[in-house]
Amino acid sequence: MNRFQNPFRICREEVMNLSKIKSLATYHKCIRELHCAGFIIYSPSYNPYRGSSIEIVDFESEEKGKNKLFQNQKLLPKEETCFSVPMIDEVERYFAERGFLPDEADQFYSFYHSVNWKLCNKKPMKCWQSAARNWISKVKKYQSIT
């Protein structure tokens, strides 16, 4: 359609329609993965009439220096987690700020310490505060039932 021009412009709606993608999040995830993997060079345009620019990387040509950057890159970027196990007093203070007794904070800390700070799907925890908010909401729900 673009007569093998490189780079070329795309319309998000057309690409989503042709690829049968219904969700904007899925579209952006796929474009980001293609860009991070080095298959395309994506330059977003925030002008709805102009369209975003896509350049398909030519792995055969060695004349472009940018191709060398992508040759040793893995398919998906690693997510780096910088989780650190909280101190018990930190957890107690967090629960106290939300109107809970230290006993509830101790139960939370003991439970997650016993499962090595992993979530129910065996994935490592990224943020203990969000787990604590979940814990608190479940406690509030249980208290409202009884």
C-alpha positions, 0 to 999 in steps of 0.5 A: 500500500505504501509502495515499500517506503520506509518509514511510512505513516499508519492510522491506528484505527485502520491497523486495529481494524485490519489486525482485529484488535479491539482494545487500545491497550492491546494495540499499544502493547503490541506496538511497544513489544515490536518496537522493543524487540527491534522489528520496527522503529515507532515514532508516535504522532499525537496529531490525529490527521498525520498518523504515527511513523513506522520504520521496518528494520532491515536486518539484512542491511549492515549500513544502518547503525541502528540495526546493530542496537537491536541484534542482541536485544531480547524479545521482551524487556525485563521488568525490574522489581525493586521490592524490599521486605518492609519492617514490621513497624512500617506495616503497623504504621501503615495499618494504624494510619488506616484505623486498624490495630497492630494485631491486623498488621501483625497478621498481614506481616506474618502471612506474607512472611510465611509465603516469602512475600509472594502473591497467590499466583506465586509471583513475587510481590512488587508493592506491599502497600497494594497488598495491604490495601487489598488485605484491608478491603477484605477485612472491611468486607468481612466486618460488614458481613458480621 
